[in-house]
Amino acid sequence: MNYLIVKHFSGREIPFIFPETVAHVDMRDQLPYGDIISAGVVCLGPNGFVCSGGDKELGIAARPEKDAAVIGDALREQD
C-alpha cells in the first residue's frame, strides 16, 4: 500500500494509506492539508509495519522508523 504522512492543522502527523494503483501526487491533490511530511510504501511485516521508498514527483522520501510508528499509533487509536 502507498501512504502519505501529512501535517494536520493542529500540528499532528496523520497517515493516509491507499492502494499502490493510486499515485502519491494524485492522492495529495485530494487532501485538504498543506504540508506533506513523507511518502512511501507500507507493508505489514512479522515485526510490525515496514515503510520505504518515497515519491520523486513530490520530492519526498519515507522516514522508515518514524512513519511506521505514526501509522501504528494511528491504527492503535482506532481500537
CNS distance restraints for C-alpha pairs under 8 A (distance, minus, plus):
assign (resid   1 and name CA) (resid  17 and name CA) 6.50 0.50 0.50
assign (resid   1 and name CA) (resid  18 and name CA) 5.74 0.50 0.50
assign (resid   1 and name CA) (resid  19 and name CA) 4.93 0.50 0.50
assign (resid   1 and name CA) (resid  20 and name CA) 5.19 0.50 0.50
assign (resid   1 and name CA) (resid  41 and name CA) 5.62 0.50 0.50
assign (resid   1 and name CA) (resid  42 and name CA) 5.46 0.50 0.50
assign (resid   1 and name CA) (resid  43 and name CA) 6.49 0.50 0.50
assign (resid   2 and name CA) (resid  17 and name CA) 5.76 0.50 0.50
assign (resid   2 and name CA) (resid  18 and name CA) 5.30 0.50 0.50
assign (resid   2 and name CA) (resid  19 and name CA) 5.79 0.50 0.50
assign (resid   2 and name CA) (resid  20 and name CA) 5.18 0.50 0.50
assign (resid   2 and name CA) (resid  22 and name CA) 7.84 0.50 0.50
assign (resid   2 and name CA) (resid  24 and name CA) 7.23 0.50 0.50
assign (resid   2 and name CA) (resid  39 and name CA) 7.60 0.50 0.50
assign (resid   2 and name CA) (resid  40 and name CA) 5.76 0.50 0.50
assign (resid   2 and name CA) (resid  41 and name CA) 4.39 0.50 0.50
assign (resid   2 and name CA) (resid  42 and name CA) 6.08 0.50 0.50
assign (resid   3 and name CA) (resid  15 and name CA) 6.73 0.50 0.50
assign (resid   3 and name CA) (resid  16 and name CA) 5.39 0.50 0.50
assign (resid   3 and name CA) (resid  17 and name CA) 4.35 0.50 0.50
assign (resid   3 and name CA) (resid  18 and name CA) 6.07 0.50 0.50
assign (resid   3 and name CA) (resid  24 and name CA) 7.42 0.50 0.50
assign (resid   3 and name CA) (resid  39 and name CA) 5.64 0.50 0.50
assign (resid   3 and name CA) (resid  40 and name CA) 5.55 0.50 0.50
assign (resid   3 and name CA) (resid  41 and name CA) 5.91 0.50 0.50
assign (resid   3 and name CA) (resid  42 and name CA) 6.69 0.50 0.50
assign (resid   4 and name CA) (resid  15 and name CA) 5.75 0.50 0.50
assign (resid   4 and name CA) (resid  16 and name CA) 5.23 0.50 0.50
assign (resid   4 and name CA) (resid  17 and name CA) 6.71 0.50 0.50
assign (resid   4 and name CA) (resid  24 and name CA) 7.16 0.50 0.50
assign (resid   4 and name CA) (resid  28 and name CA) 7.77 0.50 0.50
assign (resid   4 and name CA) (resid  36 and name CA) 6.94 0.50 0.50
assign (resid   4 and name CA) (resid  37 and name CA) 7.54 0.50 0.50
assign (resid   4 and name CA) (resid  38 and name CA) 5.86 0.50 0.50
assign (resid   4 and name CA) (resid  39 and name CA) 4.45 0.50 0.50
assign (resid   4 and name CA) (resid  40 and name CA) 6.78 0.50 0.50
assign (resid   5 and name CA) (resid  13 and name CA) 6.26 0.50 0.50
assign (resid   5 and name CA) (resid  14 and name CA) 5.49 0.50 0.50
assign (resid   5 and name CA) (resid  15 and name CA) 4.41 0.50 0.50
assign (resid   5 and name CA) (resid  16 and name CA) 6.31 0.50 0.50
assign (resid   5 and name CA) (resid  36 and name CA) 6.04 0.50 0.50
assign (resid   5 and name CA) (resid  37 and name CA) 5.39 0.50 0.50
assign (resid   5 and name CA) (resid  38 and name CA) 5.19 0.50 0.50
assign (resid   5 and name CA) (resid  39 and name CA) 6.26 0.50 0.50
assign (resid   5 and name CA) (resid  67 and name CA) 7.37 0.50 0.50
assign (resid   6 and name CA) (resid  13 and name CA) 5.59 0.50 0.50
assign (resid   6 and name CA) (resid  14 and name CA) 5.29 0.50 0.50
assign (resid   6 and name CA) (resid  15 and name CA) 6.40 0.50 0.50
assign (resid   6 and name CA) (resid  16 and name CA) 7.81 0.50 0.50
assign (resid   6 and name CA) (resid  33 and name CA) 6.71 0.50 0.50
assign (resid   6 and name CA) (resid  34 and name CA) 7.67 0.50 0.50
assign (resid   6 and name CA) (resid  35 and name CA) 5.74 0.50 0.50
assign (resid   6 and name CA) (resid  36 and name CA) 4.46 0.50 0.50
assign (resid   6 and name CA) (resid  37 and name CA) 5.31 0.50 0.50
assign (resid   6 and name CA) (resid  38 and name CA) 7.24 0.50 0.50
assign (resid   7 and name CA) (resid  11 and name CA) 5.70 0.50 0.50
assign (resid   7 and name CA) (resid  12 and name CA) 5.74 0.50 0.50
assign (resid   7 and name CA) (resid  13 and name CA) 4.68 0.50 0.50
assign (resid   7 and name CA) (resid  14 and name CA) 6.24 0.50 0.50
assign (resid   7 and name CA) (resid  33 and name CA) 6.84 0.50 0.50
assign (resid   7 and name CA) (resid  34 and name CA) 7.27 0.50 0.50
assign (resid   7 and name CA) (resid  35 and name CA) 5.45 0.50 0.50
assign (resid   7 and name CA) (resid  36 and name CA) 6.41 0.50 0.50
assign (resid   7 and name CA) (resid  37 and name CA) 6.54 0.50 0.50
assign (resid   8 and name CA) (resid  12 and name CA) 5.21 0.50 0.50
assign (resid   8 and name CA) (resid  13 and name CA) 5.99 0.50 0.50
assign (resid   8 and name CA) (resid  14 and name CA) 6.40 0.50 0.50
assign (resid   8 and name CA) (resid  33 and name CA) 6.37 0.50 0.50
assign (resid   9 and name CA) (resid  33 and name CA) 7.33 0.50 0.50
assign (resid  13 and name CA) (resid  37 and name CA) 7.87 0.50 0.50
assign (resid  13 and name CA) (resid  70 and name CA) 7.13 0.50 0.50
assign (resid  14 and name CA) (resid  70 and name CA) 7.36 0.50 0.50
assign (resid  14 and name CA) (resid  71 and name CA) 7.97 0.50 0.50
assign (resid  14 and name CA) (resid  74 and name CA) 7.50 0.50 0.50
assign (resid  15 and name CA) (resid  70 and name CA) 6.92 0.50 0.50
assign (resid  15 and name CA) (resid  71 and name CA) 5.90 0.50 0.50
assign (resid  15 and name CA) (resid  74 and name CA) 7.36 0.50 0.50
assign (resid  18 and name CA) (resid  22 and name CA) 7.00 0.50 0.50
assign (resid  20 and name CA) (resid  41 and name CA) 7.95 0.50 0.50
assign (resid  22 and name CA) (resid  26 and name CA) 6.70 0.50 0.50
assign (resid  22 and name CA) (resid  27 and name CA) 6.85 0.50 0.50
assign (resid  23 and name CA) (resid  27 and name CA) 6.40 0.50 0.50
assign (resid  24 and name CA) (resid  28 and name CA) 6.05 0.50 0.50
assign (resid  24 and name CA) (resid  39 and name CA) 7.30 0.50 0.50
assign (resid  24 and name CA) (resid  55 and name CA) 6.83 0.50 0.50
assign (resid  24 and name CA) (resid  58 and name CA) 7.80 0.50 0.50
assign (resid  25 and name CA) (resid  29 and name CA) 6.31 0.50 0.50
assign (resid  25 and name CA) (resid  57 and name CA) 7.09 0.50 0.50
assign (resid  25 and name CA) (resid  58 and name CA) 6.52 0.50 0.50
assign (resid  26 and name CA) (resid  30 and name CA) 6.86 0.50 0.50
assign (resid  27 and name CA) (resid  31 and name CA) 6.72 0.50 0.50
assign (resid  28 and name CA) (resid  36 and name CA) 7.92 0.50 0.50
assign (resid  36 and name CA) (resid  60 and name CA) 7.99 0.50 0.50
assign (resid  37 and name CA) (resid  60 and name CA) 7.48 0.50 0.50
assign (resid  38 and name CA) (resid  54 and name CA) 7.15 0.50 0.50
assign (resid  38 and name CA) (resid  60 and name CA) 5.59 0.50 0.50
assign (resid  38 and name CA) (resid  61 and name CA) 5.62 0.50 0.50
assign (resid  38 and name CA) (resid  62 and name CA) 5.22 0.50 0.50
assign (resid  38 and name CA) (resid  63 and name CA) 6.70 0.50 0.50
assign (resid  38 and name CA) (resid  67 and name CA) 7.69 0.50 0.50
assign (resid  39 and name CA) (resid  53 and name CA) 7.34 0.50 0.50
assign (resid  39 and name CA) (resid  54 and name CA) 4.88 0.50 0.50
assign (resid  39 and name CA) (resid  55 and name CA) 6.19 0.50 0.50
assign (resid  39 and name CA) (resid  60 and name CA) 6.07 0.50 0.50
assign (resid  39 and name CA) (resid  61 and name CA) 5.76 0.50 0.50
assign (resid  39 and name CA) (resid  62 and name CA) 5.15 0.50 0.50
assign (resid  40 and name CA) (resid  51 and name CA) 6.59 0.50 0.50
assign (resid  40 and name CA) (resid  52 and name CA) 5.50 0.50 0.50
assign (resid  40 and name CA) (resid  53 and name CA) 4.66 0.50 0.50
assign (resid  40 and name CA) (resid  54 and name CA) 4.14 0.50 0.50
assign (resid  40 and name CA) (resid  55 and name CA) 6.52 0.50 0.50
assign (resid  40 and name CA) (resid  61 and name CA) 6.74 0.50 0.50
assign (resid  40 and name CA) (resid  62 and name CA) 5.21 0.50 0.50
assign (resid  41 and name CA) (resid  51 and name CA) 5.63 0.50 0.50
assign (resid  41 and name CA) (resid  52 and name CA) 5.47 0.50 0.50
assign (resid  41 and name CA) (resid  53 and name CA) 6.04 0.50 0.50
assign (resid  41 and name CA) (resid  54 and name CA) 7.34 0.50 0.50
assign (resid  42 and name CA) (resid  49 and name CA) 6.58 0.50 0.50
assign (resid  42 and name CA) (resid  50 and name CA) 5.54 0.50 0.50
assign (resid  42 and name CA) (resid  51 and name CA) 4.49 0.50 0.50
assign (resid  42 and name CA) (resid  52 and name CA) 6.69 0.50 0.50
assign (resid  42 and name CA) (resid  68 and name CA) 7.84 0.50 0.50
assign (resid  43 and name CA) (resid  49 and name CA) 5.70 0.50 0.50
assign (resid  43 and name CA) (resid  50 and name CA) 5.39 0.50 0.50
assign (resid  43 and name CA) (resid  51 and name CA) 6.75 0.50 0.50
assign (resid  44 and name CA) (resid  48 and name CA) 5.59 0.50 0.50
assign (resid  44 and name CA) (resid  49 and name CA) 4.48 0.50 0.50
assign (resid  44 and name CA) (resid  50 and name CA) 6.09 0.50 0.50
assign (resid  45 and name CA) (resid  49 and name CA) 5.74 0.50 0.50
assign (resid  45 and name CA) (resid  50 and name CA) 6.20 0.50 0.50
assign (resid  48 and name CA) (resid  68 and name CA) 7.88 0.50 0.50
assign (resid  49 and name CA) (resid  68 and name CA) 5.30 0.50 0.50
assign (resid  49 and name CA) (resid  69 and name CA) 7.95 0.50 0.50
assign (resid  49 and name CA) (resid  71 and name CA) 7.79 0.50 0.50
assign (resid  49 and name CA) (resid  72 and name CA) 7.08 0.50 0.50
assign (resid  50 and name CA) (resid  64 and name CA) 6.82 0.50 0.50
assign (resid  50 and name CA) (resid  65 and name CA) 7.83 0.50 0.50
assign (resid  50 and name CA) (resid  68 and name CA) 6.10 0.50 0.50
assign (resid  51 and name CA) (resid  62 and name CA) 6.76 0.50 0.50
assign (resid  51 and name CA) (resid  63 and name CA) 7.33 0.50 0.50
assign (resid  51 and name CA) (resid  64 and name CA) 4.71 0.50 0.50
assign (resid  51 and name CA) (resid  65 and name CA) 7.26 0.50 0.50
assign (resid  51 and name CA) (resid  67 and name CA) 6.55 0.50 0.50
assign (resid  51 and name CA) (resid  68 and name CA) 5.90 0.50 0.50
assign (resid  52 and name CA) (resid  62 and name CA) 5.47 0.50 0.50
assign (resid  52 and name CA) (resid  63 and name CA) 7.29 0.50 0.50
assign (resid  52 and name CA) (resid  64 and name CA) 5.61 0.50 0.50
assign (resid  53 and name CA) (resid  61 and name CA) 6.19 0.50 0.50
assign (resid  53 and name CA) (resid  62 and name CA) 5.47 0.50 0.50
assign (resid  54 and name CA) (resid  59 and name CA) 7.77 0.50 0.50
assign (resid  54 and name CA) (resid  60 and name CA) 5.60 0.50 0.50
assign (resid  54 and name CA) (resid  61 and name CA) 3.91 0.50 0.50
assign (resid  54 and name CA) (resid  62 and name CA) 4.96 0.50 0.50
assign (resid  55 and name CA) (resid  59 and name CA) 5.87 0.50 0.50
assign (resid  55 and name CA) (resid  60 and name CA) 5.44 0.50 0.50
assign (resid  55 and name CA) (resid  61 and name CA) 6.24 0.50 0.50
assign (resid  56 and name CA) (resid  60 and name CA) 6.56 0.50 0.50
assign (resid  56 and name CA) (resid  61 and name CA) 7.94 0.50 0.50
assign (resid  62 and name CA) (resid  67 and name CA) 7.06 0.50 0.50
assign (resid  63 and name CA) (resid  67 and name CA) 5.48 0.50 0.50
assign (resid  64 and name CA) (resid  68 and name CA) 6.14 0.50 0.50
assign (resid  65 and name CA) (resid  69 and name CA) 6.31 0.50 0.50
assign (resid  66 and name CA) (resid  70 and name CA) 6.25 0.50 0.50
assign (resid  67 and name CA) (resid  71 and name CA) 6.13 0.50 0.50
assign (resid  68 and name CA) (resid  72 and name CA) 6.01 0.50 0.50
assign (resid  69 and name CA) (resid  73 and name CA) 5.94 0.50 0.50
assign (resid  70 and name CA) (resid  74 and name CA) 6.16 0.50 0.50
assign (resid  71 and name CA) (resid  75 and name CA) 6.26 0.50 0.50
assign (resid  72 and name CA) (resid  76 and name CA) 6.12 0.50 0.50
assign (resid  73 and name CA) (resid  77 and name CA) 6.27 0.50 0.50
assign (resid  74 and name CA) (resid  78 and name CA) 6.90 0.50 0.50
assign (resid  75 and name CA) (resid  79 and name CA) 7.24 0.50 0.50
